[in-house]
Amino acid sequence: MANPLKVVIAGCTGRMGHVLLESVFADADLKLHGALDRTGNPQLGRDAGELFGKQASVAITDNLDEALNNADVLVDFTRPEASMQYLAACEKANVKLVIGTTGFSAEEKSIIAKTAENISIVFAPNMSVGVTLLINLVEQAAKVLAEGYDIEVVEMHHRHKVDAPSGTALRLGEAAAHGIGKTLSECAVYAREGVTGEREAGTIGFATLRGGDVVGDHTVVLAGVGERVELTHKASSRATFALGALRAAKFLANKKTGLYDMQDVLGFK
């Protein structure tokens, strides 16, 4: 890039925010322009590079308008309620947006899609290159094994994750459903308890595990008679999500409007 892309990081003092900051500092094509966090955070006013032994000359702030002024792109891995505020602010300031937040309602997703008519957005539940490949593999496997195979999605995350199933698990479920010619809403089974009866053919089941500090494990099981196929991705570091998100930010550099996902960023579409 001729000039570094001016990046704003939302939720910069959180676990993912720290990794994003570190990744921005390590990339010569990117420049930290703003560092956002919630009102009342004790780190407001501190230099965003302080934790990394750097002088970033960017103070952590809760002032959205200030952080977005003259910025190129905002990277957001926070919570849906905060993300919707960032979405509106980015539209107002004409700033591009990368959304890695999960747990949105159908209405909120519709608002994101509508906003993409005015600014460019990459919206994906998982920014990992490996997971993006896994999504493609799951759809192809489900298409080939559409008859006589049962599909189950199993995911595990750290004890602090607040939404379930994970956004990635749901995206994998959507890919599997598309492979068998259905929509996820018509075939998903999210809970089993008690006397459930036999498994209904053509459904996609979900199992959610929470515990410890697991960054993110996802497995899609396609179980037939006498064999099963398991497609698995395990993330051992949040760096993989950060690197994917920043790759998405660069992808948006020459995009004025439109809604994209990591399939677009990696050229799978």
N, C-alpha and C positions, 0 to 999 in steps of 0.2 A: 504494500500500500504506500502511496506517495506520502500521505500524512497518517499518523496513528489514529485509529478509531477511538473516539471519546466515549468511554463506557461508564455507566452508573451502575453500582451494585446495590440492590435492595437487601435488607436483612443482613447487613455486612458484618455484624458481630456474632451471628449464629454459626453453627457448625459448617453449613454449606457456604455461608458468606465468607468465612475465613479462607476456605479453599479457593473460592472465586477470586478474592483479592490477591492471594498468592499467585494464582495463575495469570492474572492481569499483569502483575509486576514482572513476571517472567517472560512476557511476550512483547517483543519490540514493536509489533504492529498494533498494540493496544495502549491506551493511556487512561489511567483512572481519572475520571472527570467529577464523579460524585459518589458519596458513600451514605446510604440511607439506613435509618433504623427507627424503631418506634419511639414515640414521645415518652419521656421518663427513663429511657435507657441511660444508665450511669456513664456510659462511654461517649455520650454526645459531646461534641466539642473537641475530642481528642483527634490527633492526626491519624488517618486511616492506615498509614504505613508503620505506625509505632510498634505494633505487635511483631512486625517482621524486620525490625531494625532499620527501617527506611524512613525517609522524609518525603511523604507523598504530596505535601502541601494541599491536602484535601481533608477538611474536617468532617467527621461523622456528624450528620445532621438529620433532623426530622422534617426539614423544610423541603417539600417536594418541588415547588416552583424554583427554588434556589438551586437544587441539585440538577434539575433537568434543563436549566437555562444553557443553551448552546451545546447540549449533549447530542450524541449521535444515536446511542442505544442504551436501554435499560435492561438489565438482566435480573430476573425475579424468581427466586425460589423461596417463597414465604408461605402465606396462608391465603385461601380464597378471598376472605374479606379485605385483606390488605391489597391483594393483587387487583381487585376490581377498582380500588382507588388509584393504583398505579396506572391501570389501563386508561382511565378517564384523563388522568394528568398527562400521560404520553400523547393521547389524541390531541389534547389542547395545545401541547408544546411541540407537536409534530416530531416526536422522538420515536424511533423504532423500538420494538419490544421483543424480548425473548422470555417466554413463560415456561418455567419448569415446575411450577406449583401444581399440586394435584388436589382432588377432592371437590372440584367445581360441580355445581348443579347443572342440569340441562339448560336452564334459563341463563345461567352465567356463561356457559359455553356459547350460547346463541349471541349474547352481547359481545363476546370476544370476536366472533365471526363477523358481526356487523361492524365493529370498530375497525376490522382489517380492510374495510372498504376505504378507509381514510389514511391509515398508516400500515406499514408492513410489520407482520408479527410471525415469529416462529413459536408455535404452541405444541409442546410434546410432553407426555407424562414421564418420559425418560430420555435424557440427552446422550446416553451411552451409545457409542458406535456399535458395540457388540449387541446391545439390546435391539437396536434398529435392524441389524442383520437377523436376529432371532425372530423378530416379527414377520419378516419375509419367509423365513424357513418354516415357521408355524403355519402360515397360510398355505404354503405349498404342500406340507405334510398332511394337513387336514383335507386338502383337495384330493390327494392321492388315496388317503385312507378314510374317505367319507363313508364307506359302507362297512359295517361290522366292527367299528372301533369307537370306543368311548373316550371322550376328551375331558381331562381334568386339569385345572390350573392351580398350582400350589405356590404360595409366596411367603417369605419370612423377612421381617424387618426388625429394627431395634425397638426397644420398649417405649420410646418416645413418639413413635409415629401415631398420628391421630386419625387417619382415614383407613378404611378397609372395605373391600380389597384395595390393594395399591392401584394407583393409576396405571402403572405398567402392567399389572395383572389383567386389568380391564381391557387394556389395549391389545394384549395377547389374546384375550378372549374374543375381542372383535375380529382379530385376524383369523382365528380358528373358525369363528362363525361364518365369516365371508368365504372361507375355504369350502365349507359344506353348504353354501348357498342360503345362509340364513342371516338374520340380524341378531346381535347378542341379546337384545331385549326380549326376543321371543323364545330363547332357549337357555338362558342363564339360570343356574341354581346356586344361590349364595349361602344357603344354610341347610343342614340336615340334623335332625334330632328326633329321638323316639322311633316309633315304628313308621318308617318312611315308605315302605313298600319297595318293590324292585326299582332299579334305576331305569328311568325312561330313556329310550333310545333317542339320539339326536339332541340331547341336552349337553350343556357344558357346565361342569361343576367347578366351584372355587373353594379352596381351603386357605385360611389365613393363620399364620403363626407370628407371634410377637415375643421378643425377648432379647436381653443382652444388648450388644452394640452392633448387631448385624446390619451392614450397610444396605444390602438388598440381594436376595436370592429368589430366582423365579424358575419354575420348572413346568413345562407343559407335557402331560402324559397322554399318549394315545394308546389305549389298551384294547387289544383284540383277543381272540381266542388263541392261546398258545404263545403269544408274544406281546410285547409292548415297546413302543418307541418313546424315549424321553429326551426332550430338548431343554437344556438348562443353561442359564447364565447366572454367574455369581460375581457380585461386585465386592472387592476387598478394600476399595478406597473411593472416597467421594471425588477424587481428582478426575476420574473418568467422566463424571457428569459435568464437572466444571469445564474440562477441555472440550467436550461436545457442545456445551452452551456457548462457549466463546467462538467455536467454529461456526455456530449458528449466527452469532452476532456479526461475524465477518461476511457470512452469506447474505445478510440483509443490507450490506453496505450500499449496494446499487439497486435495491428494491424500494420503490416508493410506497406501494400498497400491496395488499394480499396476505392471505393466511397460509402459512407453510408449516410443515413438520420436519422431523429429522430424515424422513424418506427423501424429501426435497433437498435438504442440506447435503446429503451424501450422494445425491444423483441416482437414487433407486427408482425415481419416477420419470 
